[in-house]
């Protein structure tokens, strides 16, 4: 199956020449565009392996389009085609996520090596971003588990090691991750704390008993179709006003 490409340039003759070169290299040119805005929309629709992108274009310039394409992972790689290339340009292009560039007029012999290098570099960057995100997710999960562990230890009068084992056992029983279980425990506790603070405010502002304050909050939450914790947060933000 041939690899796919999109060619973007405001000059029709250049689009035609680049498309022909790509077809001769066994790429399937699925679309072409004359500005960066259309380039982004076409990438969203086609998810090509490579985008050849002119730098200076109307509506949406090449680097702005490249930033969007890379941020949304809409193509295998972005190769900028430009009439000039200086240090400032290369720095901006690299920051935008561009992994290859060609100087006009483009020589066909340079096209395939540039694309292959750009594809390989883009994949390395993609894997690096994935690894960084996975590491961040693991760190966030550990923090949630640590908070839940400390809460359970204080609530049950046990050590944090014992609380950790409780979490581990319950997560296995519920067939969910420890982070998911810890998050649910903390969310429930946070909801209780919000409710306590909202009740206290209503008791002070309206001279209500705790039961009266709770009944008022529960009835208002039901009438508004809101979660009790959501209404409690609103009451706290408004200083005790419903």
Legacy VTK file of the C-alpha trace (Angstrom):
# vtk DataFile Version 3.0
C-alpha trace
ASCII
DATASET POLYDATA
POINTS 242 float
0.000 0.000 0.000
1.568 3.349 -1.039
2.289 5.970 1.559
0.108 9.057 1.430
1.035 12.724 1.092
-0.513 16.184 1.044
1.151 19.033 -0.833
0.585 22.616 0.313
1.812 25.656 -1.618
0.183 28.846 -2.863
1.777 28.369 -6.302
-0.183 25.889 -8.473
2.841 25.014 -10.600
4.879 24.107 -7.500
2.038 21.966 -6.144
1.874 20.150 -9.465
5.645 19.591 -9.630
5.898 18.310 -6.048
2.880 16.064 -6.512
4.405 14.568 -9.656
7.716 13.943 -7.882
5.938 12.206 -5.019
3.861 10.032 -7.344
7.051 8.958 -9.117
8.417 7.930 -5.703
5.335 5.735 -5.135
3.550 8.134 -2.783
-0.174 8.630 -3.215
-0.950 12.381 -3.125
-4.389 12.383 -1.517
-4.902 16.157 -1.604
-3.264 19.534 -2.139
-3.967 22.991 -0.764
-2.939 26.585 -1.278
-2.956 27.808 2.335
-2.260 26.614 5.859
-5.897 26.607 6.957
-6.898 24.136 4.233
-3.770 22.111 4.982
-4.881 21.516 8.571
-8.427 20.581 7.532
-7.151 18.182 4.856
-4.794 16.554 7.356
-7.663 16.080 9.788
-9.645 14.361 7.043
-6.843 12.238 5.547
-4.134 11.679 8.198
-1.315 11.494 5.612
2.109 10.014 6.144
3.813 13.213 5.014
2.880 16.862 4.465
5.000 19.033 2.204
4.291 22.525 3.452
5.262 25.901 1.984
6.426 28.454 4.550
4.899 31.670 3.202
1.198 31.312 2.465
-1.972 33.394 2.846
-4.587 32.858 5.611
-2.420 30.589 7.776
1.369 30.433 7.317
3.285 27.188 7.064
4.793 27.130 10.555
1.456 27.938 12.194
-0.132 25.110 10.235
2.772 22.813 11.163
2.284 23.553 14.866
-1.370 22.524 14.660
-0.673 19.420 12.569
2.030 18.243 14.980
0.085 19.140 18.142
-2.940 17.160 16.954
-0.773 14.375 15.465
-2.497 14.723 12.095
0.367 13.415 9.935
3.351 11.100 10.063
5.708 14.025 9.538
5.837 17.619 8.329
8.446 18.736 5.801
8.657 22.463 5.136
9.455 23.580 1.594
10.932 27.075 1.571
12.892 29.477 -0.592
15.282 30.225 2.273
16.629 28.555 5.397
18.590 30.404 8.065
19.326 29.647 11.701
16.279 31.548 12.954
14.016 29.664 10.568
15.432 26.289 11.575
14.928 27.086 15.257
11.298 28.109 14.700
10.644 25.090 12.504
12.135 22.697 15.052
10.065 24.251 17.843
6.945 23.836 15.689
7.625 20.113 15.336
8.923 20.167 11.763
11.359 17.287 11.199
12.479 18.035 7.644
12.930 20.902 5.231
13.671 21.353 1.554
14.942 24.471 -0.190
13.248 25.584 -3.403
13.657 24.685 -6.165
13.302 21.133 -4.870
15.518 18.489 -6.439
13.821 15.126 -6.790
16.924 13.271 -5.613
16.648 15.084 -2.252
12.958 14.436 -1.754
12.896 10.791 -0.665
15.909 10.928 1.730
14.480 14.043 3.371
11.078 12.415 3.850
12.572 9.176 5.221
14.671 11.099 7.764
11.675 13.268 8.705
9.448 10.216 9.222
12.044 8.501 11.398
12.672 11.629 13.464
8.952 12.262 13.905
8.450 8.711 15.153
11.304 9.122 17.657
9.776 12.371 18.924
6.336 10.746 19.099
7.711 7.882 21.179
9.583 10.309 23.434
6.408 12.328 24.045
4.516 9.112 24.765
7.137 7.967 27.254
7.133 11.367 28.967
3.347 11.325 29.244
3.345 7.792 30.634
5.934 8.808 33.231
3.835 11.838 34.191
0.754 9.620 34.485
2.603 7.164 36.724
3.822 9.991 38.960
0.300 11.448 39.208
-1.096 7.992 40.051
1.528 7.501 42.776
0.609 10.852 44.326
-3.091 9.942 44.367
-2.343 6.554 45.920
-0.111 8.159 48.565
-2.861 10.641 49.505
-5.481 7.904 49.730
-3.107 5.708 51.727
-2.475 8.481 54.249
-6.214 9.200 54.523
-7.107 5.549 55.132
-4.310 5.168 57.680
-5.598 8.167 59.655
-9.227 7.102 59.349
-8.667 3.475 60.352
-5.880 3.998 62.879
-3.431 1.778 61.029
-0.023 2.180 59.448
0.348 3.449 55.895
1.758 0.048 54.913
-1.431 -1.611 56.149
-3.535 1.019 54.390
-1.625 0.330 51.169
-2.383 -3.385 51.445
-6.066 -2.560 52.009
-6.080 -0.470 48.839
-4.308 -3.216 46.922
-6.747 -5.902 48.090
-9.835 -3.792 47.390
-8.567 -2.818 43.946
-8.170 -6.489 43.076
-11.680 -7.234 44.325
-13.138 -4.321 42.352
-11.017 -5.210 39.296
-9.745 -1.681 38.902
-6.361 0.008 39.235
-5.181 1.253 42.602
-5.052 4.777 41.181
-8.710 4.606 40.116
-9.746 3.321 43.542
-7.612 5.907 45.337
-9.098 8.667 43.195
-12.637 7.530 44.026
-11.837 7.461 47.744
-10.359 10.961 47.663
-13.221 12.301 45.549
-15.708 10.977 48.093
-13.718 12.478 50.946
-13.392 15.820 49.151
-17.155 15.795 48.621
-17.718 15.230 52.326
-15.391 18.106 53.189
-17.171 20.430 50.748
-20.529 19.446 52.233
-19.256 20.042 55.779
-17.982 23.520 54.871
-21.209 24.423 53.037
-23.344 23.263 55.971
-21.234 25.304 58.379
-21.716 28.432 56.274
-25.470 27.947 56.063
-25.682 27.294 59.798
-23.851 30.568 60.476
-25.626 32.682 57.850
-29.163 31.393 58.378
-28.975 30.182 61.967
-29.860 26.637 60.957
-29.180 23.349 62.661
-26.839 20.921 60.916
-29.776 18.750 59.855
-31.684 21.759 58.525
-28.653 22.910 56.560
-28.212 19.450 55.061
-31.911 19.169 54.166
-31.772 22.592 52.481
-28.696 21.656 50.453
-30.056 18.253 49.458
-33.406 19.714 48.359
-31.764 22.532 46.395
-29.353 20.136 44.678
-32.247 17.896 43.630
-34.269 20.867 42.346
-31.348 22.111 40.259
-30.344 18.667 39.021
-26.873 19.056 40.548
-24.575 16.812 42.523
-24.607 17.683 46.222
-20.853 18.276 46.176
-21.213 20.570 43.153
-23.821 22.691 44.932
-21.722 22.711 48.106
-18.764 24.064 46.129
-20.990 26.823 44.707
-22.293 27.750 48.162
-18.736 27.989 49.500
-17.659 30.152 46.557
-20.599 32.503 47.168
-19.887 32.787 50.874
-22.975 30.895 52.015
-25.460 32.034 49.380
-27.512 29.474 47.488
LINES 1 243
242 0 1 2 3 4 5 6 7 8 9 10 11 12 13 14 15 16 17 18 19 20 21 22 23 24 25 26 27 28 29 30 31 32 33 34 35 36 37 38 39 40 41 42 43 44 45 46 47 48 49 50 51 52 53 54 55 56 57 58 59 60 61 62 63 64 65 66 67 68 69 70 71 72 73 74 75 76 77 78 79 80 81 82 83 84 85 86 87 88 89 90 91 92 93 94 95 96 97 98 99 100 101 102 103 104 105 106 107 108 109 110 111 112 113 114 115 116 117 118 119 120 121 122 123 124 125 126 127 128 129 130 131 132 133 134 135 136 137 138 139 140 141 142 143 144 145 146 147 148 149 150 151 152 153 154 155 156 157 158 159 160 161 162 163 164 165 166 167 168 169 170 171 172 173 174 175 176 177 178 179 180 181 182 183 184 185 186 187 188 189 190 191 192 193 194 195 196 197 198 199 200 201 202 203 204 205 206 207 208 209 210 211 212 213 214 215 216 217 218 219 220 221 222 223 224 225 226 227 228 229 230 231 232 233 234 235 236 237 238 239 240 241
